């Protein structure tokens, strides 16, 4: 009689594992799509924040021009052509040490345009 209970128990475990496997098979592609979408939105948001900071920096700059830089992810390299130069890290609030979190690189032109470099 104990053998029947043990066999039933293993059958129940097998069914639970099969159901969990089916759920995981369906869920993983959805989770992957959500992660990809969140990363793209993060990169777009970061680009907008950098563009806003560049506009603010150029507004404060007497020359109104940047030194061309890029591609770079280090915002401390982005400076105006003034003496002393203004540095972009002073205008960005969230990145630590001027390094970006998304892993994107950016190209900065003299006129202040910012282009997100493809990884």
C-alpha positions as CSV (number, residue, x, y, z in Angstrom):
1,X,0.0,0.0,0.0
2,X,2.9,2.3,0.7
3,X,4.2,1.7,-2.9
4,X,0.9,3.0,-4.3
5,X,1.3,6.2,-2.2
6,X,4.9,6.6,-3.3
7,X,4.0,6.1,-7.0
8,X,1.1,8.6,-6.7
9,X,3.5,11.1,-5.0
10,X,6.1,10.9,-7.8
11,X,3.3,11.2,-10.4
12,X,2.1,14.4,-8.8
13,X,5.6,15.8,-8.8
14,X,6.1,14.9,-12.4
15,X,2.8,16.7,-13.4
16,X,3.8,19.8,-11.4
17,X,7.2,19.9,-13.0
18,X,5.6,19.5,-16.5
19,X,3.2,22.4,-15.8
20,X,6.0,24.6,-14.5
21,X,8.0,23.8,-17.6
22,X,5.2,24.8,-19.9
23,X,4.7,28.0,-18.0
24,X,8.4,28.9,-18.2
25,X,8.4,28.1,-21.9
26,X,5.6,30.7,-22.4
27,X,7.0,33.3,-20.0
28,X,10.6,33.5,-21.0
29,X,10.0,35.1,-24.4
30,X,7.6,37.7,-22.9
31,X,10.1,38.6,-20.2
32,X,12.9,38.9,-22.8
33,X,10.7,41.3,-24.8
34,X,10.0,43.4,-21.7
35,X,13.7,43.6,-20.8
36,X,14.6,44.7,-24.4
37,X,11.9,47.3,-24.4
38,X,13.0,48.7,-21.0
39,X,16.7,48.9,-22.2
40,X,15.6,50.8,-25.4
41,X,13.5,53.2,-23.3
42,X,16.4,53.7,-20.9
43,X,18.8,54.6,-23.8
44,X,16.3,57.0,-25.3
45,X,15.8,58.7,-21.9
46,X,19.5,58.9,-21.3
47,X,20.0,60.5,-24.7
48,X,17.3,63.1,-24.0
49,X,18.9,63.9,-20.6
50,X,22.3,64.4,-22.2
51,X,20.9,66.6,-24.9
52,X,19.1,68.7,-22.3
53,X,22.3,69.0,-20.3
54,X,24.3,70.0,-23.4
55,X,21.8,72.8,-24.3
56,X,22.0,74.1,-20.7
57,X,25.8,74.0,-20.8
58,X,25.9,75.8,-24.1
59,X,23.5,78.4,-22.8
60,X,25.9,79.2,-19.9
61,X,28.9,79.2,-22.2
62,X,30.2,82.5,-23.6
63,X,31.4,80.8,-26.8
64,X,28.4,78.6,-27.3
65,X,30.5,75.8,-28.8
66,X,31.8,72.4,-27.7
67,X,35.0,70.7,-28.4
68,X,34.1,67.8,-30.7
69,X,34.3,64.5,-28.8
70,X,33.3,61.0,-29.6
71,X,32.4,58.3,-29.4
72,X,32.6,58.3,-25.6
73,X,30.6,57.3,-22.6
74,X,32.7,59.5,-20.3
75,X,30.8,62.8,-19.9
76,X,33.8,64.4,-18.2
77,X,35.5,64.6,-21.7
78,X,32.7,66.8,-23.0
79,X,33.8,70.4,-22.6
80,X,33.1,73.8,-24.1
81,X,35.8,75.7,-26.0
82,X,35.9,78.4,-23.3
83,X,38.7,79.2,-20.9
84,X,38.1,77.7,-18.4
85,X,35.9,75.2,-20.1
86,X,32.5,74.1,-18.8
87,X,32.3,70.3,-18.2
88,X,29.2,68.3,-19.0
89,X,29.4,66.2,-15.8
90,X,28.5,69.4,-13.9
91,X,25.2,69.6,-15.7
92,X,24.3,65.9,-15.4
93,X,22.7,64.9,-12.1
94,X,22.4,61.1,-12.0
95,X,25.5,59.4,-13.6
96,X,28.2,58.6,-11.1
97,X,31.6,60.0,-12.0
98,X,30.3,61.0,-15.4
99,X,30.0,57.5,-16.6
100,X,26.8,56.4,-18.1
101,X,24.8,53.4,-17.0
102,X,23.3,52.1,-20.3
103,X,26.6,51.3,-21.9
104,X,25.9,53.6,-24.9
105,X,28.5,55.9,-26.3
106,X,27.8,59.4,-27.7
107,X,29.3,61.6,-30.3
108,X,29.3,65.4,-29.5
109,X,29.7,67.9,-32.4
110,X,30.9,71.5,-32.0
111,X,27.4,72.9,-32.5
112,X,26.1,70.9,-29.6
113,X,24.4,68.1,-31.5
114,X,24.5,64.7,-29.7
115,X,24.4,61.4,-31.6
116,X,24.1,58.0,-29.9
117,X,26.8,55.7,-31.3
118,X,25.7,52.2,-32.0
119,X,27.3,49.6,-29.8
